[in-house]
Amino acid sequence: MFDSFITRYWFSFEAKEIWSDIQTLQTWLDVEAALAEAQARLGVIPADVAPVIKEACRHERFDTERLSCEISHAQHPFVPVLRQLEEFTGEPAAGYIHWGATTQNIFDTTASLQMKATHALIDSSLVRIESALSKMATKHRDTLQAGRTHGQHALPMTFGFKVAGWLEEVRRDRQRLQDRLKSSFVASLGGAIGTFAAMGEKGPAVEAEMAAILDLEPAILPMRSSYDRVSDYVCALALFAGTAEKIAQDIVFMQRTEIGEIEEAFHMGKVGSSTMAQKRNPSTALMLISLCRMTSARLPLVVGSMVRMDEGDSSASNVSDVAIPEVGILGASIAATLDRLIDGLDVHVEAMSKNAGITNGLIVSEAAMMQLSDRIGRHHAHHLLYEAAQRSVMEGVAFTQAIAEHPRMAGHDMVTLNVSGYTGESGTLVDRLAGINEDL
C-alpha cells in the first residue's frame, strides 16, 4: 500500500524513505560501523580495523538482488549481509565484524535510529499543528456554536472553545511522545541472550560507547525478550492517532450538508464522486480517519510481540520487525495529514450562529433552570422545563412561550433566554489554553 500508484499519496514520502529497504540496509551498516568504532576505542578489537570496516559499510556496494536470494535460501535476514560485508572488508578486518553481537542487537538499534528520525518528522508536524490550532482558537474565541452531546444540541459554546480542546489533546500527545522517545528507542548490544558474554566486562562499556556514537541511550540491560519500551512509545502514538481521528470525525460531522459549519480545503479538480458532480467530500479528513484506524489496528501486534519465549523468540520479533516500520510511516502520515487538514479549514461563522438558534431557545434550557431554581427549587424547575421543552418540540411553539404558559409559572416573572450570552467561560478558557497573551 505504501508504494501502490493508487494509495502511495496517502503516506509521508519522507517517512517511507526512512524505512525503505535501502535506508534500513544503510542503517544496519551504520550500526555495525559504530560497533567496530566503539570496540576499537576500548581495545576490544584492533584499532586499525575499525576504519576499514566503516569504509566498507556503504549500501551502494551491496547487491540487493543477491541479498534477497541468499536471505531466502539461508532463512536468516542478516547473515547474507554480513557475508557481503566481509567480502568488501577483506582480511584481517573481516574477522572483527559483528564482534560479540547478535542480529537482534543490530535490528533493534537500527529501528531506534529510524524511529528517532521518524519522530522528528512527527514532532515537526505537531509544532505546526499546535501553532495553527492556537491561532484558530484565538480567532474564534467568541464565535458562537452549538455544543452537542450524543449528536444533539446541549449548550451554547464558542468554536474557539472546541478548538482549544483539540489543541490541548495535541499538546499532551506531543509531550507523551517526547517523554517516551529516548527510553523507548535505545542502543542494544548484549550479544546472544543479552549477557555480554562474548565481550566480557567490557561489554557494557562498548554498548555505552556505541550508543554515544549513534546519539542514543544505552539499553544497559539489553534482554532480547524485553519489548515493553518500544511498546510504550507505540501506545503513545496510538493515543495521538485517537486524538487525530476524533478531530477528523468532528470535521466530517461539521461539514455535513445539513450542518455546513466548516469545510476542508477545496481546489478545482478535487472530485467527490464519479457520478454525483456536486459532491465536495471531506476526503482529507476521511483519509486521516483511515490512517488512524490502520495505526490502531497495529497496536495489538506490537503489544503482543512483548510476549517472547525464553531469551529470544523470532516468532515475536518477526512481527515487530514488520510492524514497527508500518507504525512509523503511519504515525508520520497521520501528523502530516492532520497538519494539512487544519491548515486548510474554512470556518462558516454564519452557519454556526444559525445552527445555535434552530431550537427556538431549547439550547439554553439549563440557563432557564438556573433562574427558576432560586424561585421554586431546582427539582421543580427541572420538571417544569422538561414539560415545557417537550411541548415546544411536539407542538412547535417557542420555548419561552411554553415556559410562560406552564401552570407552575403563575405568579412568577418570565425567565430570560440569551443563547449567545450563555457560553460560560469559553472565552476565558481559550485565552488561557491557546496562550492568547503569549508569543506564538
C-alpha positions in Angstrom: 0.0 0.0 0.0 2.9 2.3 0.6 4.1 2.1 -3.0 0.9 1.5 -4.9 0.1 4.1 -7.5 -3.4 4.2 -6.1 -2.6 4.8 -2.4 1.0 6.0 -2.1 0.0 9.6 -1.9 -1.7 8.8 1.5 1.7 8.3 3.2 4.6 10.5 4.1 7.2 10.4 1.5 9.9 11.3 4.0 8.9 8.5 6.4 8.8 6.0 3.6 12.4 6.9 2.7 13.5 6.5 6.4 12.0 3.0 6.4 12.9 2.0 2.9 15.0 -1.2 2.2 18.0 0.9 1.2 17.9 3.1 4.2 17.3 0.1 6.5 20.4 -1.6 5.0 22.5 1.5 5.4 21.4 2.0 9.0 22.3 -1.7 9.7 25.7 -0.8 8.3 25.9 2.4 10.3 25.3 0.4 13.5 28.0 -2.2 12.5 30.4 0.7 11.9 29.6 2.3 15.2 30.0 -1.1 16.9 33.5 -1.5 15.4 34.5 2.1 16.3 33.3 1.6 19.9 35.2 -1.7 20.3 38.4 -0.2 18.7 38.3 2.7 21.2 38.0 0.3 24.1 40.6 -2.1 22.9 38.2 -5.0 22.2 39.3 -5.2 18.5 42.5 -3.8 16.9 42.3 -0.1 16.3 43.3 -0.2 12.7 40.4 -2.5 11.5 37.6 -0.1 12.5 38.2 2.4 9.7 38.4 -0.4 7.2 35.0 -1.8 8.4 33.5 1.7 8.3 34.7 2.3 4.8 33.0 -0.9 3.6 29.7 0.0 5.3 28.1 1.7 2.2 24.9 0.3 0.9 25.7 1.1 -2.8 28.3 -1.6 -2.7 25.7 -4.3 -1.9 23.9 -6.5 -4.4 20.3 -6.4 -3.1 19.0 -9.0 -5.5 21.7 -11.4 -4.4 20.9 -10.5 -0.8 17.2 -11.3 -1.4 18.0 -14.7 -2.8 20.5 -15.5 -0.1 18.2 -14.5 2.7 15.5 -16.7 1.3 17.9 -19.6 1.0 19.5 -19.1 4.4 16.2 -18.3 6.1 18.1 -15.7 8.1 17.7 -11.9 7.5 21.2 -10.7 8.3 23.9 -13.4 7.8 23.9 -12.8 4.0 24.5 -9.1 4.7 27.5 -9.9 6.9 28.9 -12.2 4.2 28.9 -9.5 1.6 30.3 -7.0 4.1 33.1 -9.5 4.8 33.9 -9.6 1.1 34.2 -5.8 0.9 36.2 -5.5 4.0 38.8 -8.2 3.4 41.2 -9.8 5.8 42.1 -9.3 8.6 39.3 -6.7 9.3 36.5 -9.2 8.2 37.3 -11.3 11.2 36.3 -8.5 13.5 32.9 -7.5 12.0 29.9 -8.1 14.3 32.2 -9.0 17.1 30.2 -10.2 20.1 26.9 -9.0 18.7 23.7 -10.8 17.5 21.3 -9.9 14.7 18.6 -8.6 17.0 21.1 -6.1 18.5 21.6 -4.7 15.1 17.9 -4.7 14.1 16.7 -3.2 17.4 19.3 -0.4 17.4 18.5 0.3 13.7 14.8 0.6 14.5 15.7 3.0 17.2 17.6 5.2 14.8 14.8 5.1 12.2 12.1 5.8 14.7 14.1 8.7 16.1 14.3 10.2 12.6 10.5 9.5 12.1 9.7 11.2 15.4 11.5 14.3 14.2 9.0 14.4 11.3 6.1 13.8 13.6 7.2 16.4 16.0 7.7 19.0 13.3 4.1 18.5 12.1 2.9 18.7 15.7 4.6 22.0 16.2 2.8 23.4 13.1 -0.5 21.9 14.2 -0.2 23.4 17.7 0.5 26.8 16.2 -2.4 26.6 13.7 -4.9 25.4 16.4 -3.8 28.1 18.8 -4.3 30.8 16.2 -7.7 29.3 15.2 -8.9 29.1 18.8 -7.9 32.7 19.4 -9.6 33.9 16.2 -12.8 32.2 17.1 -12.7 32.9 20.8 -16.2 34.4 20.7 -17.6 32.6 17.6 -21.0 31.2 18.8 -21.5 27.5 18.1 -23.9 24.9 19.4 -22.3 22.4 21.8 -23.5 18.9 21.2 -23.7 15.7 23.2 -24.9 12.4 21.8 -25.4 14.1 18.4 -27.9 16.6 19.9 -27.7 20.2 20.9 -26.6 20.6 24.6 -25.4 24.1 25.5 -24.0 27.0 23.6 -20.2 27.4 23.4 -17.8 29.0 21.1 -15.9 27.4 18.3 -12.7 28.6 19.9 -13.5 26.5 22.9 -13.9 23.4 20.8 -10.6 24.1 19.0 -8.9 24.6 22.4 -10.0 21.1 23.3 -8.3 19.8 20.1 -5.2 21.9 21.0 -4.8 20.6 24.5 -5.0 16.9 23.4 -2.4 17.5 20.7 -0.2 19.1 23.2 -0.5 16.2 25.6 0.2 13.8 22.7 3.3 15.6 21.7 4.6 15.7 25.3 3.9 11.9 25.7 5.8 11.1 22.6 8.7 13.3 23.6 8.8 11.8 27.1 9.0 8.2 25.7 11.3 8.6 22.8 14.7 8.3 24.5 13.8 5.5 26.8 11.8 3.5 24.2 14.4 3.6 21.4 17.9 2.7 22.7 21.1 1.1 21.6 21.1 -2.6 22.4 24.3 -4.7 22.5 24.2 -7.7 24.8 25.1 -10.5 22.4 23.3 -13.8 22.0 21.0 -13.5 25.0 21.9 -10.1 26.4 24.6 -11.1 29.0 27.6 -9.5 27.1 29.2 -13.0 27.4 31.3 -12.6 24.2 32.8 -9.3 25.3 33.0 -9.9 29.0 33.4 -7.0 31.4 34.0 -4.5 28.6 30.6 -5.3 27.1 28.5 -2.6 28.9 31.1 0.0 28.1 31.1 -0.9 24.5 27.3 -0.6 24.4 27.5 2.8 26.1 30.2 3.9 23.6 28.3 2.7 20.6 25.2 4.5 21.9 27.1 7.7 22.3 28.4 7.4 18.7 24.8 6.9 17.4 23.4 9.6 19.8 21.2 7.1 21.6 20.8 6.0 25.2 22.3 2.6 26.1 19.9 -0.3 26.9 22.1 -1.2 30.0 20.2 -4.5 30.3 19.7 -5.5 26.7 17.5 -8.5 27.2 16.2 -9.8 23.8 13.0 -10.9 25.5 12.0 -7.4 26.6 9.9 -5.3 24.3 7.9 -3.0 26.7 10.0 0.1 25.9 9.1 0.2 22.2 5.5 -0.7 23.0 5.3 2.2 25.4 6.1 4.7 22.6 3.8 2.9 20.2 1.0 3.1 22.7 1.6 6.9 23.0 1.5 7.1 19.2 -1.8 5.2 19.2 -3.2 7.8 21.6 -2.2 10.5 19.2 -4.0 8.6 16.4 -7.1 8.6 18.7 -6.9 12.4 19.0 -6.4 12.9 15.3 -9.3 10.6 14.5 -11.6 12.5 16.9 -10.7 15.8 15.3 -11.2 14.4 11.8 -14.6 12.9 12.9 -15.6 16.3 14.2 -14.8 17.9 10.9 -16.7 15.3 8.9 -19.7 15.9 11.1 -19.5 19.7 10.8 -19.1 19.5 7.0 -22.4 17.6 6.6 -24.6 19.4 4.1 -27.3 20.0 6.8 -24.7 21.4 9.3 -22.3 23.3 7.0 -20.2 24.8 9.8 -16.8 24.0 8.4 -15.2 22.8 5.2 -11.8 21.4 4.5 -9.7 22.9 1.7 -11.1 22.5 -1.8 -9.4 23.1 -5.2 -10.8 22.8 -8.7 -10.1 19.2 -9.8 -10.8 17.7 -6.4 -13.5 15.1 -7.1 -16.1 13.8 -4.7 -17.8 11.2 -6.8 -17.7 9.6 -10.2 -21.4 10.0 -10.6 -22.5 12.9 -8.4 -20.8 16.0 -9.7 -21.9 18.2 -6.7 -20.0 16.2 -4.1 -17.4 18.1 -2.1 -16.4 15.3 0.3 -14.2 15.8 3.4 -11.8 13.5 1.7 -8.7 14.6 3.7 -10.5 14.1 7.0 -11.8 10.7 5.8 -8.3 9.6 4.7 -7.0 10.7 8.1 -9.6 8.6 9.9 -8.4 5.6 7.8 -4.8 6.2 8.7 -5.7 6.4 12.4 -7.6 3.1 12.2 -4.7 1.4 10.4 -2.4 2.5 13.2 -4.7 1.4 16.0 -5.1 -2.0 14.3 -1.3 -2.5 14.6 -1.1 -1.7 18.3 -2.2 -5.3 19.3 0.6 -6.6 17.0 3.3 -4.6 18.8 2.0 -5.2 22.3 1.5 -8.9 21.5 5.2 -9.1 20.5 6.1 -8.3 24.1 5.3 -11.9 24.9 8.6 -13.6 24.0 9.5 -17.2 24.8 12.8 -17.8 26.7 15.6 -15.3 26.0 14.9 -14.9 22.3 11.9 -15.6 20.1 11.8 -14.8 16.4 8.1 -15.6 16.2 7.6 -12.4 18.2 10.5 -10.3 16.8 9.5 -11.1 13.2 6.2 -9.4 13.9 7.7 -6.3 15.5 10.3 -6.1 12.7 7.5 -5.8 10.2 5.0 -3.8 12.3 7.3 -1.0 13.6 8.2 0.4 10.1 4.5 0.4 9.3 3.7 2.2 12.6 6.4 4.7 11.9 5.2 5.5 8.4 1.6 5.7 9.6 2.4 7.9 12.5 4.3 10.4 10.4 1.5 10.3 7.8 -1.2 11.0 10.4 0.7 14.0 11.7 1.3 15.4 8.2 -2.3 14.8 7.1 -3.7 16.5 10.3 -1.3 19.4 9.7 -2.7 19.8 6.1 -6.3 19.4 7.2 -6.1 22.0 9.9 -4.2 24.4 7.8 -6.9 24.4 5.1 -10.1 24.6 7.2 -12.7 27.2 6.1 -14.9 28.1 9.1 -18.5 29.2 8.3 -19.3 31.5 11.2 -22.8 32.4 10.0 -23.8 28.7 9.8 -22.6 28.2 13.3 -24.7 31.1 14.6 -27.7 30.0 12.7 -27.5 26.4 13.9 -27.2 27.5 17.5 -30.6 29.2 17.2 -32.6 26.5 15.4 -34.2 25.0 18.6 -36.0 28.2 19.5 -34.2 28.6 22.8 -34.1 25.0 23.9 -30.3 25.0 23.8 -30.4 27.3 26.9 -32.8 25.3 29.0 -30.2 25.0 31.6 -30.0 28.8 31.9 -33.7 28.8 32.4 -33.5 26.1 35.1 -30.8 28.0 37.0 -33.0 31.1 37.0 -36.1 29.2 38.2 -34.2 27.1 40.7 -33.8 30.2 43.0 -37.6 30.7 42.9 -39.1 27.2 43.0 -36.2 24.8 43.7 -34.0 23.0 41.2 -36.1 19.8 41.1 -39.4 21.7 40.4 -37.6 23.8 37.9 -36.4 20.8 36.0 -39.9 19.2 35.9 -41.4 22.4 34.7 -38.8 22.9 31.9 -38.9 19.3 30.9 -42.6 19.6 30.2 -42.2 23.0 28.5 -39.4 21.6 26.3 -41.4 18.6 25.2 -44.4 20.8 24.4 -42.1 23.1 22.4 -40.8 20.2 20.4 -44.1 18.4 19.8 -46.3 21.5 19.2 -43.7 23.7 17.5 -44.2 26.6 19.9 -41.3 28.8 21.1 -39.7 27.6 24.3 -40.3 30.9 26.0 -44.0 30.7 25.2 -44.2 27.1 26.5 -42.5 28.2 29.7 -44.7 31.2 30.2 -47.9 29.2 29.7 -46.9 26.4 32.1 -49.2 26.3 35.2 -46.3 26.4 37.6 -45.2 29.8 36.2 -48.3 31.5 37.6 -47.2 34.4 39.8 -43.6 34.2 38.7 -41.6 36.6 36.4 -40.7 35.3 33.0 -37.2 33.8 32.6 -34.8 35.4 30.1 -33.1 33.4 27.4 -29.9 34.6 25.7 -28.2 32.0 23.6 -25.1 34.0 22.8 -24.7 35.1 26.4 -24.6 31.6 27.8 -21.3 30.3 26.7 -19.9 30.1 30.2 -16.1 30.6 30.4 -15.5 29.6 26.8 -13.6 32.7 26.0 -11.6 32.8 29.2 -10.5 29.2 28.8 -9.5 29.9 25.2 -7.3 32.8 26.5 -5.7 30.5 29.0 -5.2 27.4 26.8 -4.4 28.9 23.5 -1.9 31.3 25.0 -3.5 34.5 23.6 -1.2 36.6 25.7 1.9 34.6 24.9 4.3 35.0 22.0 3.2 32.3 19.5 
